Structure formats: C-alpha cells, structure tokens
C-alpha cells in the first residue's frame, strides 16, 4: 500500500483546539513543519508574543510547549494561502457556533467558517491534500466539505493546473479545558473516520509517535462525527443528573458528595463528572446537545429530541435556582448589596468563559440591583465586561442599581461585601483564610459555595453563614 508523505501540516484556526493540539503535534513530530493559521491578526500576535503570559488561551503546560517549539517546527501566521499551498495535511479547527438566525436558529451549528475554510483549501491547495475535520461538526458535514473540494478538483484538473486531489477525514478532539495538554499527551482514544484507508494510516502514523496503536480507533466518517456529539451529550447529561440530585439532597438532609461517591464506586457508573455545581458551561456541551436535538428533529425523532433538550433545561434551571436562592437568603433583596464573586471562567484552569454559568447567575443578580465585586485569576476585566454587557465601575458606590467591579485579589473582592459567591473551583479558593475575610465584610456574612470546595466548619467558626450545594446542613436554615 502506497503512503502519503507528510512533511507540512497546516491548521486553520488558532483557538482553544488548534493551538494546544498543534503544540503537542510539534513536540512529537519534530521532523514536520506545523503552521497554525488564522485570519485574526491580534490572536496570531498573541501566539507569537515572546511573553507567554499573553497567549490567547490559558492551559497548564501550554506555555512551555510554545516556548520550546515556536519558530522551530511550530509557526503561527495569518498567511493562510501559503500555509494551505505547502501542506499535505490540513486540520480544520474553526469555530462552529450555534446559528443565531435562519433555518435551525438556536439549535443547528453555523458552518460558515467550515465552508469558508473548505473554499480556501479548494482555491489554494496543490497536489494531494488530506483534510481533517477537527472541529465538532454535525453528522454528514464531511459531505459538504467533499462536495466543495471535489468539484474544485475536477475544475482544476480540467485546466491542468494544480493536480488537486483530496481525502477527507474526521478526527474529533476529546479535550477537557483545563487539562487539554494532558488529554492530548495521554488520550483515552484517538478516533479517525474516513473511507480513504491510506489517508487514515497517514494520520495514524503521526499519532503513533506517542499514542499506542490500540488506542487509535478507525471508523467510517459518519460514526466519527456522531461520536463527538454523543460523547459531549453524555457528559453533560451526567452533570445535569447529579445537579438534579443536589436539589433533592438539600431537601432531604442528604449530602450530594456522599451520594456521588457511593454511586461512583459502581463500576457500571464510574466516578467522573459527578461533581454537583452551578451548571455546565464551555463551548461544546450546550452547542453540541442543541445540534443533536436539531438532528433528531430533522429526522423526525421527536421523543429523542425532547429527551436531550431536557438536559439543557435542567442546566438552565440549576443556574436560576442558585441566583434565586441567593436573593431569598439575603432577606429577599440584593439591591445595593455588595456580593464578592470568586471565579468567572466556566471551570478551573482555563480562561474560557463561553457559556459559563457565572454569566447567567451574575446577570440575574445585577438585574436585581446587586453590586458584584468579581475576581478570577485568569479571566480579564475586558472579557467579564463583554460577557455581562456592562462596564466595570472605577469605585465602590452605594447604589440600588446593579453594577460590577473587577478586583485582583480575594481580600479586595470581599471588602464591604454582604456575601461571598464561589462559582469556579480554582485551587486558591480551597483554603481561604476566613478569619481574615470576615473582618472585611458586613455582618451577617454569607458564603454561597456552588462547587462544594470549602471547609464549611472552618468558615462557620469564623462567623459565616454557609450554603453549600447539595448539602442540607446549611447554617442559616
């Protein structure tokens, strides 16, 4: 069997998937030139910044890989044309947001960037090119990509110009933000779908530089595309399931952590994704479930669509009940009250705020007139302002109109606050000096721990009233 020789890789899209994925490829495929291209000049400038504190995304250990391989065999550029022309393999890692208007609005994925990238490949590719779907895509998206590429192939070959031929593969990412580098270095599995077995083995050979062959699964392209949507739907389902149980625990004197531990020891269930919290967030879970719902509706699978839609409904309910609980606990009003918000990213170890439950909860509190003092170790002030649609105030003013303040330490965030609201499980929030904080706050002082990460007894000894998700033993009840 002949093999495709891969000497140059291009990745279109320098975001949360493209950047880390290509950094790991660069480490294990040192004889291959890897170019990450993007139309966003500012993002590319950040990737090329000598100071890795300014990388466009935060992931543990990513900065070390960038420093080690950037401008050696890993390059970042806006020159998409040349990157495509010299590549034998191209990864599509572009954004696929939920459509905001038109057919399928609110559920279907917007594939405009995928189509635009496919058309760029069709225009600039030379010789045989393996095109790899890396973005999370609806089932049968490959058919659209193939149509664009193969029609271009016929046109170019008729004109006898670039001798274009194409293979299309699906190689979905299964990354968890906050542990993406480790997930890439030590994957549970690598999934490659396609019909061109030579192209499949060309991609497999790259992964074999660090992934055991038995972990590389080969499927048809449609199964590969659907597997990614299904994996995210199942993970989100587990989060909604345990969050529903957290509400029952609060009503029945049970502890959701004890319940989760008990059921997680059942090998048929497992312990992962059984931590109750304020709801799931990130770029994938909600988008992919909505996409799955849309597909089910398209194929007239009404009951299946309703089943998966309920996972999102429960997630939204969890966020709503937390913001309402805070208002009710603070004597029925938060108007003019300062609340210290610890954490804004959708999970720890990432600066990603997309669909973060913090956004909805904070917006609800602002609407009720709360003064939110927000601290997150990795999320910028500008990102918080963008997500909440409000500019941070320069100074603390007693007001009945909700507003936000951006702080750079836990202590500063807590000054003059009526309550502390923990929304992200950053490590520095696990062992806070509660004796110090309560002296800076108004009395009575509350802690709302939506992640079950603090030592409640220590906080209560310091004089706090404590509510912790999924735990009936809340001191103000």
C-alpha positions in Angstrom: 0.0 0.0 0.0 1.4 3.4 -1.0 1.7 6.0 1.7 1.2 9.7 1.6 4.3 11.6 2.7 3.5 14.2 5.3 6.1 17.0 5.6 4.0 20.0 6.2 0.8 20.4 8.3 -1.5 23.4 8.3 -4.1 24.0 11.0 -6.8 26.6 10.1 -8.0 28.1 13.4 -5.8 29.2 16.3 -8.2 28.8 19.1 -8.8 26.5 22.0 -8.4 23.4 19.9 -6.0 24.4 17.2 -3.3 26.0 19.4 -2.9 23.2 22.0 -3.3 20.4 19.5 -0.7 21.6 17.2 1.7 22.3 20.1 1.5 18.7 21.1 1.9 17.6 17.5 5.0 19.8 17.3 6.6 18.0 20.3 6.1 14.5 18.9 6.6 15.2 15.2 9.7 17.2 15.2 10.5 16.5 11.5 7.3 18.0 10.3 6.7 21.8 9.8 3.4 22.7 11.5 1.7 26.1 10.7 -1.3 27.4 12.6 -3.1 30.0 10.5 -5.9 32.3 11.4 -7.5 35.5 10.0 -7.4 37.2 13.4 -4.2 39.2 13.4 -4.5 40.0 17.1 -4.8 36.4 18.1 -1.8 35.4 16.0 0.2 38.3 17.5 -0.6 36.9 21.0 0.6 33.4 20.0 3.8 34.9 18.8 4.3 37.2 21.8 7.7 36.4 23.5 5.9 36.7 26.9 3.8 33.6 27.1 1.6 35.3 29.8 -0.1 36.9 26.8 -1.0 33.7 25.0 -4.7 34.0 23.8 -5.7 31.0 25.9 -4.6 29.6 29.3 -3.9 25.9 29.7 -1.5 24.4 32.2 1.8 23.5 30.5 0.9 25.1 27.2 3.3 28.0 27.6 6.2 25.5 28.0 5.4 23.8 24.7 5.0 27.1 22.9 8.4 28.4 24.1 10.1 25.1 23.2 8.8 24.7 19.6 7.6 28.1 18.4 9.6 29.2 15.3 11.4 25.8 15.2 8.7 23.5 13.8 5.6 25.3 15.1 4.6 28.6 13.4 1.7 31.0 13.8 0.6 33.2 10.8 -2.2 35.0 9.1 -0.8 33.9 5.7 -3.4 31.2 5.1 -2.8 31.0 1.3 0.8 29.9 1.6 0.1 27.6 4.6 -2.5 25.7 2.6 -0.4 25.5 -0.6 2.6 23.9 1.1 0.6 21.5 3.3 -0.1 17.8 2.6 -2.4 17.6 5.6 -4.8 20.4 6.8 -6.7 20.4 10.1 -10.0 22.4 10.3 -10.2 23.8 13.8 -12.5 26.7 13.2 -15.4 27.9 15.4 -18.8 26.3 14.8 -21.2 28.3 17.0 -24.9 27.8 17.2 -26.8 29.6 14.5 -28.4 32.8 15.7 -30.8 33.2 12.7 -32.2 31.4 9.7 -33.0 27.8 9.4 -32.2 25.9 12.6 -31.6 29.1 14.6 -30.9 28.4 18.2 -30.0 24.7 17.7 -28.1 24.0 14.4 -24.4 24.7 14.1 -23.4 27.6 12.0 -20.9 26.1 9.4 -20.0 29.3 7.6 -16.3 29.1 8.8 -16.1 25.5 7.9 -17.4 26.2 4.4 -15.2 29.3 4.0 -12.1 27.2 5.0 -13.1 24.5 2.6 -13.3 27.0 -0.2 -9.9 28.4 0.7 -8.4 24.9 0.6 -10.1 24.3 -2.8 -8.5 27.6 -4.1 -5.0 27.2 -2.8 -4.2 23.5 -2.3 -1.6 21.9 -4.5 -1.4 18.1 -5.3 -2.9 15.7 -2.9 -4.2 17.1 0.4 -5.7 15.3 3.4 -8.3 17.5 5.0 -9.0 16.6 8.6 -12.2 17.7 10.5 -11.0 18.7 14.0 -13.9 21.0 14.9 -17.0 19.5 16.4 -19.4 19.1 13.5 -22.9 17.8 12.7 -23.1 14.4 11.2 -22.5 14.4 7.4 -20.7 17.7 7.3 -17.9 15.9 5.5 -20.3 15.5 2.6 -20.4 19.3 2.3 -16.6 19.6 2.5 -16.2 16.8 -0.1 -18.6 18.5 -2.5 -16.7 21.8 -2.3 -13.3 20.1 -2.6 -14.1 17.5 -5.3 -15.9 20.0 -7.5 -12.8 22.2 -7.3 -10.6 19.2 -8.0 -12.5 18.5 -11.3 -12.3 22.1 -12.3 -8.6 22.5 -11.6 -7.6 19.2 -13.2 -9.6 20.0 -16.3 -7.4 23.2 -16.5 -4.3 21.1 -15.8 -3.1 23.5 -13.1 -2.5 22.2 -9.6 -3.3 18.4 -9.9 -5.6 18.6 -6.9 -6.9 15.5 -5.2 -8.4 15.3 -1.7 -9.1 12.9 1.1 -11.5 14.0 3.9 -11.1 12.5 7.4 -12.9 13.1 10.7 -10.6 13.3 13.8 -12.7 14.9 16.6 -11.0 16.3 19.7 -11.9 14.9 23.1 -10.3 17.6 25.2 -11.3 18.9 28.6 -10.4 22.5 29.0 -8.0 22.9 32.0 -6.4 19.6 31.2 -6.2 19.8 27.4 -2.4 19.2 27.2 -2.6 16.1 29.3 -5.6 14.9 27.4 -3.6 15.3 24.2 -0.5 13.7 25.6 -2.4 10.8 27.1 -5.6 10.3 25.2 -8.2 7.7 26.2 -8.6 7.1 22.4 -7.9 8.7 19.1 -10.8 8.5 16.7 -10.2 8.6 12.9 -13.1 8.3 10.5 -12.9 8.1 6.7 -13.1 6.0 3.6 -9.5 6.5 2.3 -7.5 4.0 4.2 -4.2 5.3 3.0 -5.1 8.8 4.4 -6.3 7.2 7.6 -3.0 5.5 8.1 -1.1 8.7 7.3 -2.8 10.4 10.2 -2.5 7.3 12.4 1.3 7.2 11.8 1.6 10.8 13.2 -0.3 9.8 16.3 1.8 6.6 16.7 4.7 8.8 17.6 3.2 9.0 21.1 -0.1 7.1 21.2 -0.3 3.3 21.3 -1.8 1.8 18.1 -4.5 0.0 20.1 -5.9 3.4 21.2 -6.3 4.6 17.6 -9.8 3.7 16.5 -10.7 3.7 12.9 -14.4 4.1 11.8 -16.4 5.4 8.9 -16.6 9.2 8.8 -20.3 9.4 9.9 -19.7 7.4 13.1 -16.7 9.6 13.9 -18.7 12.8 13.5 -21.6 11.5 15.6 -19.3 10.1 18.3 -18.1 13.5 19.3 -21.6 14.9 19.7 -22.7 11.8 21.6 -19.7 12.0 24.0 -20.4 15.6 24.9 -24.1 14.9 25.3 -23.4 12.0 27.7 -21.0 14.1 29.8 -23.4 17.0 30.0 -26.2 14.6 30.9 -24.2 13.3 33.9 -23.7 16.9 35.1 -27.4 17.7 34.8 -28.2 14.4 36.5 -26.1 15.0 39.6 -27.3 18.6 39.8 -30.8 17.4 39.9 -29.8 15.1 42.8 -28.1 18.0 44.6 -31.5 19.7 44.9 -33.0 16.5 46.4 -30.1 16.3 48.8 -30.7 19.8 50.1 -34.4 18.9 50.7 -33.8 15.6 52.4 -30.8 16.1 54.7 -28.5 14.1 52.4 -25.1 15.2 51.1 -24.6 15.1 47.3 -20.9 14.4 47.7 -21.6 11.2 49.7 -24.3 10.2 47.2 -21.9 10.8 44.3 -19.1 8.8 46.0 -21.5 5.9 46.6 -22.8 5.6 43.1 -19.4 6.4 41.6 -18.0 3.2 43.1 -20.3 1.2 40.9 -18.1 0.3 38.0 -21.0 0.5 35.7 -21.4 4.2 36.5 -17.9 5.4 37.4 -16.9 8.5 39.4 -16.2 11.0 36.7 -18.5 14.1 36.1 -20.4 13.5 39.3 -19.5 16.8 41.0 -22.5 19.0 41.6 -22.1 22.6 40.6 -23.8 25.7 39.2 -24.3 24.0 35.8 -22.1 23.1 32.8 -20.5 25.6 30.5 -17.8 25.9 27.9 -18.0 26.0 24.1 -19.2 22.4 23.4 -21.8 20.9 25.8 -24.8 23.2 25.1 -23.9 23.7 21.5 -23.5 20.0 20.8 -26.7 19.0 22.6 -28.6 21.6 20.7 -27.1 20.3 17.5 -28.1 16.8 18.4 -31.6 18.0 19.2 -31.8 19.7 15.8 -30.6 16.5 14.0 -33.2 14.4 15.9 -36.0 16.9 14.9 -34.7 16.8 11.3 -35.0 13.0 11.2 -38.4 13.2 12.9 -37.2 11.6 16.2 -39.3 13.8 18.4 -39.0 11.8 21.6 -35.2 11.6 21.3 -35.0 15.4 20.7 -37.2 16.1 23.8 -35.0 13.7 25.9 -31.8 15.6 25.1 -33.4 19.0 25.3 -34.3 18.3 28.9 -30.6 18.1 29.8 -30.2 21.7 28.8 -33.5 22.7 30.6 -32.2 21.2 33.8 -28.9 23.0 33.4 -30.7 26.3 33.0 -32.9 25.6 36.0 -29.8 25.0 38.2 -28.5 28.4 37.4 -31.8 30.1 38.0 -32.3 28.3 41.3 -28.9 29.4 42.6 -29.5 33.1 41.8 -33.0 33.0 43.4 -31.7 31.2 46.4 -29.1 34.0 47.0 -31.7 36.7 46.8 -34.1 34.9 49.1 -31.4 34.2 51.6 -30.3 37.8 51.8 -33.6 38.7 53.2 -35.4 38.8 49.9 -33.3 41.5 48.2 -29.8 42.1 46.9 -30.4 45.6 45.8 -27.5 47.8 46.8 -25.7 44.9 48.4 -22.2 44.0 47.5 -21.5 40.4 46.6 -18.0 39.0 46.2 -17.9 36.7 43.2 -14.9 34.3 43.2 -14.4 32.7 39.8 -15.9 33.6 36.4 -14.5 31.0 34.0 -16.7 28.0 33.4 -14.3 25.8 35.1 -10.8 25.9 36.8 -7.5 26.0 34.9 -8.9 27.9 31.9 -9.7 31.5 31.0 -12.6 30.4 28.8 -15.9 32.0 29.8 -18.1 30.7 26.9 -21.5 29.7 28.3 -20.1 29.9 31.8 -22.8 29.5 34.4 -21.3 32.6 36.1 -22.6 34.8 33.3 -26.3 33.9 33.8 -26.1 34.0 37.6 -24.2 37.3 37.7 -26.7 38.9 35.2 -29.6 37.8 37.4 -28.1 39.3 40.5 -27.2 42.6 38.6 -30.8 42.8 37.4 -31.9 42.6 41.0 -29.6 45.5 41.8 -26.6 43.7 43.3 -23.1 45.2 43.3 -20.8 42.5 42.1 -17.1 42.5 43.0 -15.6 39.9 40.7 -12.2 38.1 40.9 -10.9 35.4 38.6 -7.2 34.6 38.4 -7.2 34.2 34.6 -10.2 36.0 33.2 -9.6 39.6 32.1 -11.6 42.6 33.0 -12.5 43.2 29.4 -13.8 39.6 29.0 -16.0 40.0 32.0 -17.3 43.3 30.8 -18.0 41.8 27.4 -19.9 38.7 28.8 -22.0 40.8 31.2 -22.6 43.7 28.8 -21.6 46.3 31.4 -18.5 48.3 32.1 -16.8 47.9 35.5 -17.1 50.8 37.9 -14.0 52.6 39.0 -15.1 53.0 42.6 -17.5 51.4 45.0 -20.7 53.4 45.4 -23.7 52.6 47.4 -26.4 52.2 44.8 -29.7 50.5 44.1 -28.6 49.9 40.5 -26.7 46.7 39.8 -23.1 47.1 38.7 -19.7 45.3 38.7 -16.2 45.8 40.0 -13.1 44.0 38.8 -10.7 43.1 41.6 -7.2 41.4 41.6 -7.3 39.6 44.9 -9.7 37.6 47.1 -9.2 40.0 50.0 -10.0 43.1 47.9 -13.1 41.4 46.4 -14.5 40.7 49.9 -14.2 44.3 51.2 -17.6 45.6 52.4 -19.4 42.6 50.9 -22.5 41.0 52.3 -21.8 37.6 50.8 -19.2 35.6 49.0 -20.3 33.6 46.0 -17.9 30.8 44.8 -18.6 29.9 41.1 -15.3 28.4 39.9 -13.3 25.7 41.6 -9.9 27.4 41.4 -7.4 25.9 43.8 -6.7 29.1 45.6 -10.4 29.1 46.8 -10.0 25.8 48.6 -8.1 27.1 51.7 -9.2 30.7 52.2 -8.4 32.5 55.5 -12.0 33.0 56.6 -11.0 34.8 59.8 -9.3 37.5 57.7 -12.2 37.9 55.2 -15.0 38.2 57.7 -13.3 41.2 59.3 -13.5 43.0 55.9 -17.2 42.2 55.4 -20.6 43.4 56.6 -22.5 41.3 59.2 -24.3 38.9 58.9 -22.0 37.5 56.3 -22.8 34.6 54.0 -20.8 32.1 51.8 -22.6 30.5 48.8 -20.3 27.6 47.7 -21.7 26.3 44.4 -18.7 23.9 44.0 -18.6 22.3 47.4 -14.9 23.1 47.8 -14.6 25.0 51.1 -14.2 23.6 54.6 -17.6 24.6 56.0 -16.8 24.1 59.6 -13.8 26.5 59.4 -16.0 29.1 57.7 -18.7 28.7 60.3 -16.2 29.0 63.2 -15.1 32.3 61.7 -18.7 33.5 61.9 -20.0 32.9 58.4 -23.4 31.6 57.5 -22.8 28.9 54.8 -24.8 27.4 52.0 -23.1 24.6 50.1 -24.6 23.0 47.0 -26.2 19.6 47.6 -25.8 19.8 51.4 -28.8 20.2 53.8 -26.6 21.2 56.7 -26.6 24.9 55.9 -26.3 27.1 59.0 -28.9 29.6 58.1 -31.7 27.1 57.7 
